[in-house]
């Protein structure tokens, strides 16, 4: 008997956080190594919307900094409330 493993699907925000290198360690380790390898080696510059990303890259870098800094994250949460 051959066991069939189901393929996980991931929320787009998980993939964005992966590319921005700001996924929490527990989520990162729960993603199979093969999936992470695929994401690392995917040619994202050919992906639909890449030009839009490049035009807004500064905003994504700001999000990355906020997500990686706990104090900035809590400060921004407070501002939004």
Secondary structure, 3 states (H helix, E strand, C coil): CCCCCCCCCCCHHHHHHHHCCCCCHHHHHHCCHHHHHHHHHCCHHHCCCHHHHHHCHHHHHHHHHHHHCHHHHHHHHHHHC
